[in-house]
Amino acid sequence: MRKTILLTIALASLIALSGCLKNTASTEESMEEPQSKIVKEMPKETIVKAPADMMKADTGMFEEYSEAKFAELKGSQPVALFFHANWCSTCKGIEKDLNANLNSIPKEATILQVNYDTETALKKEYGITMQSIIVFLNANGTEVKRLQGESTFPQIKEALMASL
């Protein structure tokens, strides 16, 4: 009789344990599924800037880098080159800070957001080896300062002022 009770308890324990393992596997699967859905639903990173007509006439600009725009500005006014990567959390923080302070960018200056992943020639020209670097050029096109890492808007504005 005692053997029967022990055998019944052992069998019940095995059944309960196998049920727990099956529930654990399905729980892990269900945990993975929402995460993948979240990633798929996240919007693509973009620069969010105020339209030019909404900007005050006495403020500078923050815009996407293009060879033509850089050629137009370099040597004629202060320019900051912000080497940004969409996958970089530090870059996203700097970008957010810049967008929050668009009206405080000195009117004589332009900040160009350079795609770190695609602008290899420009990275080579300025010796850029990592993202989240901002290179400040004066009106003559000479580098006057460089910020790296988690730069705040006050630091960026101070460097822009130094490049005027």
C-alpha positions in Angstrom: 0.0 0.0 0.0 2.8 2.4 0.9 4.6 1.6 -2.4 1.4 2.5 -4.3 1.0 5.8 -2.5 4.7 6.7 -3.2 4.4 5.6 -6.8 1.2 7.7 -7.2 2.9 10.8 -5.7 6.0 10.3 -7.9 3.9 10.0 -11.0 1.8 13.0 -10.1 5.0 15.0 -9.5 6.4 14.1 -12.9 3.1 15.1 -14.6 3.0 18.4 -12.7 6.7 19.0 -13.5 6.3 18.3 -17.2 3.3 20.7 -17.2 5.4 23.4 -15.6 8.2 23.0 -18.1 5.7 23.2 -21.0 4.2 26.4 -19.5 7.7 27.9 -19.1 8.4 27.3 -22.8 5.2 28.9 -23.9 5.7 31.8 -21.5 9.2 32.4 -23.1 7.6 32.3 -26.5 4.9 34.7 -25.6 7.5 37.0 -24.0 9.5 37.1 -27.2 6.6 37.8 -29.5 5.5 41.2 -28.0 9.1 42.4 -28.0 9.5 41.7 -31.7 6.2 43.4 -32.4 7.4 46.5 -30.5 10.6 46.7 -32.5 8.6 46.4 -35.8 6.2 49.2 -34.7 9.0 51.7 -33.8 9.2 54.6 -36.2 12.4 55.2 -38.2 14.7 57.7 -36.7 14.6 61.1 -38.4 15.7 64.6 -37.6 12.8 66.6 -36.3 13.4 70.2 -37.1 11.1 73.2 -37.2 10.3 74.3 -40.8 12.4 77.3 -41.9 9.4 79.6 -41.9 8.8 78.8 -38.2 12.4 79.6 -37.2 13.2 83.0 -35.9 15.3 85.1 -38.4 17.9 85.5 -35.7 18.7 81.8 -35.2 21.0 79.4 -36.9 20.1 76.1 -38.5 20.3 72.4 -37.7 19.8 70.2 -40.9 20.9 67.1 -42.7 24.4 67.1 -44.2 24.7 67.2 -48.0 27.9 67.7 -50.0 26.3 70.7 -51.7 25.2 72.3 -48.5 28.6 71.8 -46.9 30.4 73.2 -49.9 28.1 76.3 -49.8 28.7 76.9 -46.1 32.3 75.9 -45.6 34.6 78.9 -45.6 31.8 81.4 -45.5 30.3 80.9 -42.0 30.8 78.7 -38.9 29.6 75.1 -39.4 29.4 72.2 -36.9 29.5 68.7 -38.3 27.6 66.3 -36.0 28.6 62.8 -36.8 25.4 60.9 -35.9 24.3 57.2 -36.1 20.6 56.2 -35.9 21.6 53.2 -33.7 23.6 55.4 -31.2 21.7 56.3 -28.0 24.2 59.1 -27.3 23.6 60.6 -30.7 19.8 60.4 -30.2 20.2 62.3 -26.9 22.3 65.1 -28.6 19.8 65.3 -31.5 16.9 65.6 -29.0 18.7 68.4 -27.1 19.5 70.2 -30.4 15.8 70.0 -31.5 14.7 71.3 -28.2 17.0 74.3 -28.5 16.6 75.2 -32.2 15.9 78.9 -31.4 19.1 79.2 -29.4 21.5 78.2 -32.1 23.5 81.3 -33.0 22.2 82.9 -36.2 25.7 82.9 -37.8 26.1 79.1 -37.4 24.7 76.0 -39.0 24.9 72.5 -37.6 24.9 69.7 -40.2 24.0 66.2 -39.1 26.3 63.8 -40.9 25.3 60.2 -41.3 28.2 58.3 -39.6 27.5 55.1 -41.4 27.5 56.4 -45.0 29.8 59.5 -45.1 33.1 57.7 -45.0 35.1 60.2 -47.0 34.1 63.0 -44.7 34.9 60.8 -41.6 38.3 60.2 -43.1 38.9 63.9 -43.9 38.2 64.9 -40.2 39.7 61.8 -38.6 36.4 60.6 -37.2 36.7 57.1 -35.6 33.4 57.0 -33.7 29.9 58.5 -33.8 28.7 61.3 -31.5 31.5 63.6 -32.4 30.9 67.3 -33.3 33.5 69.1 -35.2 33.3 72.9 -35.1 34.7 74.9 -38.0 35.1 78.7 -38.1 34.1 80.9 -41.1 37.5 80.1 -42.7 36.8 76.4 -42.6 39.4 75.7 -39.9 38.6 73.4 -37.1 38.5 75.3 -33.8 36.9 72.7 -31.4 35.7 69.2 -31.1 33.2 67.6 -28.7 32.9 63.9 -28.2 30.3 61.8 -26.4 27.4 63.0 -24.4 27.6 66.7 -25.3 24.9 69.0 -23.8 23.4 72.0 -25.7 25.2 74.5 -23.4 28.5 72.9 -24.4 27.5 72.9 -28.1 26.4 76.5 -27.9 29.7 77.6 -26.2 31.7 75.8 -29.0 29.6 77.4 -31.7 30.2 80.9 -30.1 33.9 80.1 -30.0 33.8 79.4 -33.7 32.2 82.7 -34.6 
